[in-house]
Every structure is written in C-alpha cells, then in structure tokens.
Amino acid sequence: MIKLIPDWAVHDEEFWQSIRRRNLWFIKLRYATVIILAIFLITYRTILSIELSSTQVNVLIFITSFILLYNVSLHYFRRFLKHDSNDFNPLHLSIIQMILDLSVLLILIYYSGGVESPLIFFLIFHMIVGSLILPGIIIYSFALAVLISFWGIAVGEYFGILEHHHIEGFIPFPLHQDFNYVLSVNIVFTMVIIITVVLANNIARQLYQKEQQLYSYIEKLNQAEKEKTKYILGMVHEIKSPITALHSYLDLVLQKFLGPLDETVEDKLRRAKRRSDEALELINIVLKVSQMKLMDKISEEEFDLLELLKSVIRKYDQFVNSKFIQINLIDERKVNCRLKGDQFLMLIAFSNLLGNAIKYNYENGKVEIKLYSKEKSCLVEFCDNGPGIPKDEQEKIFEDFFRASNIRKMVTDGAGLGLSFVKEIVEKHNGTITIQSPSRLQEIGKPGACFIVSLPCV
C-alpha cells in the first residue's frame, strides 16, 4: 500500500488543518467554476460571438450539473473526516477531488476543440497543486494518465477516430489535422507537464524533508527541556531538605523547648523563620511549576475562588502598607460558583497579578479585585491606577521576557516571565486572560491597567 503521509505529519495538527483548508478552498473554487460555466452557457452567443453545437451545449450542461453535484457531496462529507493516517482522511479526499476534476477537465477539453482548447492550461495548474501535496508515485501516475489522455484525444482527432468538436467563432478554421500544430502543441504540453511535476514535486519533497528535520530537532529540544526540568526538580528537592530541617530547628527553639530566649535573639530567630518560610514557598512554587511543565498536567480539585483571593491579599499585607495602597475586593457574583483545578497554581497566578498591581503602582494608589459571573464562567478583574501599558505594547505583554517600556523605567528588576507564566496557568485551566489599559480606575496621569481572567465554573 502506498504511504501518503510522511511520518512527521502523522500527529501534526497543522499539517492536517492545511490539507483541510486546501480542500475547502478547492470546493469554493469549484462553486465559482459552476457559476462561470452557467454564465458562459447563457451569454456565449451574445458576448463572445461564438457558436456551440447542440452536443457541446448538452455536454456543458451535464458537466456543470455534475460538478455541482459532486462538489456539494464533497463539501458535506469533508466535515466527517478524521485526522487518522490509517483511515479515510482529508488527503484521500484531495486525491478523489483531483481524479474527478481531471476527468471532467479532459471531457471539457475534448468537447471544446481538443488541441485547440485553451482549457489545457488548467491541467498544468492541477499538476502543480498535486505535486505539492501528493507523493511522487501518485502525482507521476496522474501526469502519465493526463498525457496519455491528451495525446489520445489529439491523435484520435487527427486520424478521424474521434469526432472533432470545433468551436465556431473562436478559431477561424480547425487545426486538429494540421500535423505541425498538433505535434508542436503535444510536445510542448508534454515537456511543460513533465518539467512542472518534477520541479514542483522535488521542491515539495525538499520542504517536507526540512520540516521533518525541524520536527526531529523540536523533539530533541523538548526531550532536552524535560531532562533539564528533571534535573531542576532533583536539585531543588535536595535544596528543600536542609531548609526544611532548619525550619524545624527554628520552630523547636522558638517554642522554647531548649529553654528561655532573650527578646533580641527571639526577634532575630522569628525573622529568620519568616525568611525560611519564604524560601520554602519559593521552592514549592519551583517544584510545582517544574512538575506542571514536565508532566504537562495539573491536579483537579474544587476550590473557593473568594477564599483563595483573600489569602492572596493577606500575603501582600506588609507590601501594601509600605506603599499605602488601598485594596478593595468586590464580589458581584449572583451564584457562588466553584472552580476546579490546581489551587496552588491559581494561587501563584493571582499572586503574580496582584503583586504586579502593587509593585507597578504609585504610593497611595488603588487596586480593585472584582469577581462577577458571565454565562458559565467566573471572571476576576485585577485593576489599578498605575502607569498602565502602552497601547502598542499590549499584544506583547504576555510574551516571554517582555517588559513594557514605561515599567522598565519605573522598576529595574524583573525578568518579564511572570505574565507569560500566568497566561500558561490560566490556559491550563481552560480559561483566558486579557488586558485593558486604561483601566476603569484611571485618573489624570494614571491610566492604570485591568487584567481580566475568565475561568469556567464547575
């Protein structure tokens, strides 16, 4: 059995989508052809001043109807085709379309003058398209069949075996029995078909090979990324062990199991414990993120969104007080719908959004977190009255390592990875995140920004 699909494309969704788009494009083009043929049948005498025999008119009517019939059928059945290399798929539909189109086109060429017909150029067009999407042996078979058919029509008409259907008014006199004309047209047509198929198919094969190499390189990079993630997981886990032990010792000392403590020493130890708490939280975040990227999945648990946001706000109490920023949490939901997903990852995402709203804001600024429902989704808005995001940079704000130009001047630290990671977490939960700047909290000289997260309710 002939292998139609290269190995690299078997699981490549973009490959299948491109084939589907190409099939649909030809179906639409075929509808246009039906309209053109119908207009031609109505106006060929008045506009083109040509005459057709009753046989030619009947054949044109039949061909037009037949094209419309099989095109509607193809248009209907294409929706049910699966992207399965072992079953009937869109590429098989492409072959069927080409067989039908070439057959109809050869009939039209025969009844429009044979070697005199201008429609022979459409055969070249079909050979180019077929060379780009079909394996070499199949397109060469199509090319051979077309050449044999065309030569058969030309030779049959020349020797009177086939009836010649001349179009009166298009060419002054028949040329189907002019030896020099028939031979020249057939030789040139054969050379053009062969050169076209060989060149187009070779170019397509080289592109497929390059794409296959690129696909293998991507696979290697993904594998290397997984190995790196595994290494990070191992290293971070090793780092976590001594910090956890240190944390336990500090608890033991602070609980005064080893005796009373001086106030100054106790204060220092409590600060050390807070730092160890922060270190453990960061390590847990790295472990969770690495696990998500490595396993490409998240845990599934129901959680209350309002309680999660309250815990995020409590986390930034000290930071908020130091900048005198006012935070308002507004719940406008009519139904307290619950969410399902990885609560810890959503905590990281919301912490990042709130942290940005505080960090990239002015002193005495405002931050508003609003919850509301829309259809079967729960939306969370993080709005501020800070410097906002320039209009021409808003499309790039979720890209890796991108930082808005006005933010870079305001705060020098930051890698530009936070929002891209937030977007990744939200999309893992089948949600979306968008930005609006200026925000609804804008003031003069303080446009602000709103990040809107939409998550499906359980």
Helices and strands as residue ranges (DSSP letters): G 7-9, H 13-43, H 54-77, G 78-80, H 90-111, G 114-116, H 120-133, H 136-158, H 179-254, H 263-295, E 301-303, H 305-315, H 317-323, E 326-331, E 339-341, H 343-359, E 366-374, E 377-384, G 391-396, H 405-410, H 418-428, E 432-436, E 450-456
